[in-house]
Amino acid sequence: MSQFAEILRVPVALIVLLLAPPCLRAGAQSTWSPCGPLEGGGFMKVHGFDVVFSATADSTGSTVHAFAVVRAPREFLSRRPPTPQPPHSGAGANVGALWIVHDERAHSVWLDSLEVLLNDNNNVLLVEVDGRGTATVAGQGRIEPRVLVNWGACDDVAVLRRYQRVVDTLWARFRASPRLRAFVTP
């Protein structure tokens, strides 16, 4: 093989690895690949509340490591986050201008540059943002972290159906906890 062909082979292999599904990048033996909510870190709307999560998925569902349920003024939610993201390791997303990152090893959640330890094996952080954009911790709680998901087709309709089932499951769990219910009930 010529040197030129050898040089081209490396970038092509790298591109193939970058485009492969996450399960293949991790060295999994199956072709299972999640397509829907609760994988990695991200954001979702749960009955009008902004929820940031950190989760891992497998063939039967997701295990959520942490949630941050955010209550914020509409004006704050339309703000863009500062770039780049604060340098904290973990998974998460932004809500308006607020970066929220879960550090699984430290069992903490970063609200921009404020680290909040999750106490007593809690996995839900309740965050209140005021009109000036200041985030404060309104409490913590715990919900069942395992969310069963029947993976299947990855078309838009199927993914949206699974997303709605996950939202309904989370809403029921938030409402089942007195502490969380007090925060999410108007």
N, C-alpha and C positions, 0 to 999 in steps of 0.2 A: 504494500500500500504506500502511495506517495505521501510525503510530508503534508502536502496541501489537503489530501483526502483525510488524513489523520486529524488535522486541525479542525476540519469541518465536522467530523464525527462527534467530537466532544460537545460543541454547542447544540447539535441536533439532539443528542442524548439528554442534555440538560433541559432543553425545551420540552421534550417528551415527559420528563419527570415532573416539571413544573405544571404541566397541563393534566397530569394523571389525577384521578380522584384522591381525596385525602386518605382513604383507607389503603390505597396502593402505595402512596408515599410513605406511610407508616410501616410498610412491609407486611401487610395483611395478606393472607393466602386466598381469601375469597374475593369475589367481585362486588360484594355488598358496598353500597355507597348511600349515605343519607342524603335526602333532598327534602328539606323542610326545616322547621324550627328546632331550636335547642341543640346546636352543634357549635362548639368553639365558644366564641363570645359574640354578643350582639345585643340588639334592641328589638323590642316588640311592644305593641299596644295591648293592654289587657283591660278591657272595659273602661277606656278613657285614661288609664294610668300608663305612664312611661315606665317600662321595666327593662333593665339591663341585666343580662345573665352571663354566666360562665358555666359551660356544660360540656360533657363528653357524650358521644352517642355510640351505640353498638347495634346489633341486629334486632334487638327487641325494644329499644327506646333510648331515652337520655337520662343521665344522672346530672342533676344541677348542683353545682358546687356553691353558687351564691347567686342571689337576686338583689337588686337595688330597685325598690319601688319609689318612684319620684313623683312628687306633687309640686307643680311649678306653674307660675302665671303663663298664659298663652304668649305674651310678648317675649318672655325668656326662652320659650321653646323654639322661637323662630330665629334666635341668634345662632351664628356659626361658632363652632369651637375654635379655640386658638390652635394654630399649627406650629410646630408638630405636637403630637400627643406627648403628655408628660412621660418621662423615662421610667415607667414602672413596669416590671414584668408581670404578665398575666393576661387575662382575657376580659373584654368588656366592650364598651361603646360610649358614645356621648349622648347626652340629653341636652339639647340647646347648646349653650357654651360650656357645659360641665362635662369633663371627662370622668368616667367611672370605670375603674379597672380592678378586677379581683386578683389578688395574689394568693394562689392556692397554698403555697408553702407556708406563708405567714398567717394564713386564715384571716386575711384582712381585706378591706376594700379601700381603694384610694379614691377620694373625691378631689380631683385635681391634685394638689400637693398635700392634702390632709389624709393621713392614714387612720382608718377606723378598724380596730380589732373586732372581729365577730366573737362575742362572748358566749359561753355556755352551749357550745356546739350549734349556735344559730347559723342560719344560712340566708336570712332575709334582712336587709338593711332598709329602713324607712327614711327617706330623705325629703326634707321640705326646703323649697327654694322660695325666698321672699321676693318682693317687687324690685329690690336692688340687685338681685342675682346672687345673694349670699345663700349658700347651702348649709343646712344644719341637719344633724342627725335627730330624727324624731322618735327613734326606737329601733329595736331589733326583734326578730322572731324566728321561728323555725317551722318549715313545712316539710312534708315527705319529699325527699329529693328525687325519687325515681319517677319518671313519667314514661309510661308505656306508649309506644308509637308503633302502629302497624305500617311499616314502610311498604311501599309498593311502587306504583307508577310515579314517574317524576314529571308528569305533565302539570300545567298550571292549575287545573281543576283539582287534581288529587293533592297537590301540595297545599293549596288553599284550604281544602277540607281538613287535612291533618293539622294545619296551623290553627284553625278554628277549634278543633278538638283539644289541642294543647292549651289554647287561651281559656276555654271553658273549664278544663281541669285545674289550671292555675287559679282562676277566679274562685272556684269552689274551695280550694285549699286556703286561699287568702281569707275567705269569708268564714272558714271553719276555725280559725285562730282568733280568739278574742282581741288580742293585741293588734293583729293585722287588720281585722274587721273594723276596729275603731278608726284606723287610718284611712281605709279605702271607702268607708261609708260616709256620704255627705252629711 
